[in-house]
Amino acid sequence: MQVAQVLIFGDAGNTPHDKSCLTRKNMTGTICAMNKVVPITTSKVAEMFGVDSSAVRRWVAKGKLTPSIVTPGGHYRFLPADLEDFKASA
């Protein structure tokens, strides 16, 4: 799975469209980066569901929520589809 490369403001070649894309949030809380979906962190998922991040980690441990990406450091990253499936099953 590829992770979208996010442009940093001030990089050469950024267009106004790129900048507005980085600052606009879509309905799932993810940020658009050059028309690609940026994975959502555990803390952002917790914020979206109104719970503590430890609750999200428990959901993962119990198999209720499956992250799309686990970083080498063991941090979870979720895609909107992960959250939609979880929300539908809850």
N, C-alpha and C positions, 0 to 999 in steps of 0.2 A: 504494500500500500504506500502510495506517495503522500507526503505531507506537503501542503501548499507552501511555497516560499513567499513570505510576506515582505513587501517593500517597506523600507524605512523612509520616513519623510526626509527630504533633503538629498536622497540618492539621485544621481544624474539620470535623466531619462524618465522620471516620474511625470505622469500627465495629471491634469486636474481630475480626470475620471478615476485614475488609480487612487488618488488621495480620498475622494469621496467614497469610494468603495471600501477603503480601510476604516472609515469612521462610521459607516452605516451598518446598523445591526439588523439582521433579518429576524423573522418571527421566532426562530428557535434559539436566539441569543448568540449565534455564532457570527463571526465577522467575515464578510466577503473579502477575499484577497485575490484580485485578478480573476474573478469568476470561479474561484475554487473555494471549497469549504475548509475552514480552519478548525481543527479538532478542539473540543471543549474540555477544559480542565475539570478536575474533581470539584474544586471550590466553586467554579461557575455553575456546575450542575447542581450543587447543594443550594446555591443562591436561587437558581431557577425553581427548585422544588420547595424552597423555604425550610430546609433542614441543615443540620451541621454536616461538614464534610465527612465526619466519621460515619454518619448514616449511609452516605454514598459508598464508602469503602465496605461497610457491612453488606449492602445490597450486592456488591460485586463478590464478596466472600461467600455469600449464600447462593450465588448463581442467579439472582433475580435481575441483575443488570450486567451486561457484558461489554467491556470496553473494546473499541476497535484497535487501540494501540496501547501497549504497555512499554514505557520508556525503559532504557537500560537501568535507570535508577528505581524502577518499580512504580512510577507514577502512571496513572490512568489517563487516557484521552478518549473522548467519546465523540461520535459523529451524530448528527441530528437523527439519523435512522435508528441508532441505538436507543435514543431517548424516546422516540415515537413508539418503538416496540415495547419499551418498558412502561410507558404511560398507558398504552392500550391493554397491557396485561394486568395493570394495577386496579 
